[in-house]
């Protein structure tokens, strides 16, 4: 079973991923946290390329991104499917994904690395997880949780809007983490148990 946790930066994905893994292990179920957002085969290529450029500049939004580079989601989609088939699906237990391929799609839009039509096509072609939770919080809360003061408020407003649209179109479970408490964790666990039973 593949469980995806997606959402804006600072929405609580890693916290809940760790909680879910520990809970399932206590229940004598095999569980492991994966990070599909880091790519699979493409990771080495990206790291090699980034050596020749400053990483911060490499990841900045590009208003005039090259025409060919806007086809990056096609390449990423192939990598996603290889990762899904040869890593995620082969694990015999609960796969908890701290971020998923949907998070990659939002980064394509944020950094202007895709055509609008290709962005939507990519979203349709991503391998769908068995269960997906979208973690959301008000942009102001996300901005306050960020360390390093890297992004302004508009960055988080755009992120929240994109994830809301993704969850609405695919009927994913939405969880507001403005006030994180055990009740929300229990809600996650209940849904997982219902799916497994």
N, C-alpha and C positions, 0 to 999 in steps of 0.2 A: 504494500500500500504506500502510495506517495502522497505526502501531505505538504502543501506549499504554504508558506507564510510570506506574504508580500505587503508592501506599503512604503510610505515615504521614510526618509532617513529620520531616525529618532522616534519611530512609532512603537517600538517595543518588540520587534520581531525576534531578535536574538535572546531576549529575556524569556519569551514564551517558548521558543524552540528548545532552550535548555531545560525548562520546566517540563515540557512534554516528553523529552527524551528520558529524563530521570523518572518520571511517573511510569512510563511504559516499561522501563527496566525493572522498576520495583514490582511491576505486575508480571515479571518474568517473560516479557516480550522483547524480542530483539529490536533495537531501535538505534538509529545513527543520524547525526546531523550532517547534511551536505550543503555545499555552497555553490549552486549552479551559476550564480551571478558572475563568478570568476572565469567563466568559459571552461573548455575542456582541452581540446587540441590547440585551439587558438591562443591559449595563455602564454605558451613559450614564444610564439611569434610576436605577440604584443609586447612582452617583456623585452625581447631582443630589439624591437623597433624603438621602444621607449628609452633605451640606453643612449640613443643618438639624439634624443630631444629631452628637454626638461619636462618631467612628468606633469607638472602643473599646467604648462602651456599645451601639452599634448591632450589634456582632458578639458580644455576650455571650450565653451560654446563657439561655434563657427557660423557666422552669418553667411559667408561666401564659401561654404564647403564645396570641394571639387565635385563635379558631376558623378564621376566614377565612385567616389567615396560614399555617396548617398545610397549606393547599392550594398553597403556593408551588411544590412539585415539579411540579405540572401545568404551571405557567407556565414553569418552568425547562426542562421536557422539550421544549416547543415551541421554545424558544430553542436547545436542544441540537441538535435536528434541523435547524434552519435553518443553524446553524453547521456541522454535519456535511456537509450537502448543498452549501452555497454557498461554503464555505471549505476544509474538509479534503478532500472528494472531488474538488474541482476542481483541486487542485494536482497537477501532472504529475511525480510523483516520490515519494520516500519521505517520508511525514508522520510525524514523531516527536513524540509528544504528551507534554510534560513536565506530568504530571497529565492526568486525563481526567474524563469525566462521572461515573465511579464515585467519584472523590474528592469531587465535589459531594454525592453521596448520603450519604457518611459525615459530611459537615459538617451536612447536614440533621438527621441523628440526634444529632450532638453538641450542636447548638444548639437542639434540640427544635423544629425548624421543619417537622415532618411527623408525620402519623399513622403508626403502625407498618405498617399494611397498605399505605399509600401509598408508604412507603419501599421496600417489597419490590416493589410494582408498578413504581415508577420504575426500579429496578434491572433489571427484565425488559424494559422498553421502551427503554432506552438503545441507541442505534446501536452495534453491536458492532464493535470494531476487528479488523483482520486478525490481529493478534498483540498479546498483552497480557502484560506482566511485572509481577508484584507484588513490590515491594521491602519486605523486612521486617528488623527487628532487635529485639533484646530491649528492652522498655520503658525499662530503666535506661540503655541505650546511647543511645536516642533522647533521653531526658531530658538526658543529658550533652552531646549535640550541639546542643541548643537554645540560641540566643542570646537574652538578655534575661530569662531566668527567668520566662516568662509562665505556663507550665502546670505542674501538679503531676504526679506519677507516674501517678495514676489516669487522667489524660487520655490518656497514651500507651498504657496498658494497654487502654483501651477502643478506641483506634484500631487497635492490633494485632489485637485480637479481631475487629473488623469486617472488616478486610482479609483475615484468614485465612478467614472465612466466605465472603467474595466469591470468593476464589481457589478454594476447595473446590467451591462450587456451579457455577462456570463453567470449571473445569479450566484456570485460567491458570497460567503458569509462575511459580513462587515462587523468589525469590533472597534469601538471607540476607546482608545487607551488614554484619554485625558486624565482619568483617575484609575491607575492600575491597582487592582485588588484581586484577592483569591477567587472572587465570584466569577470574574472573567476567565480565569484559568480553569475553573471547574466547568464553565460553559464549553470551553474548547474540548476538554476531556470527554464530556458527555457526548458531544457530536462524534468524536473519534470512536467511542465505544459503540454508539448506535450504528456507525458505518461498518464496523468490524463484525457486529452480531448478525 
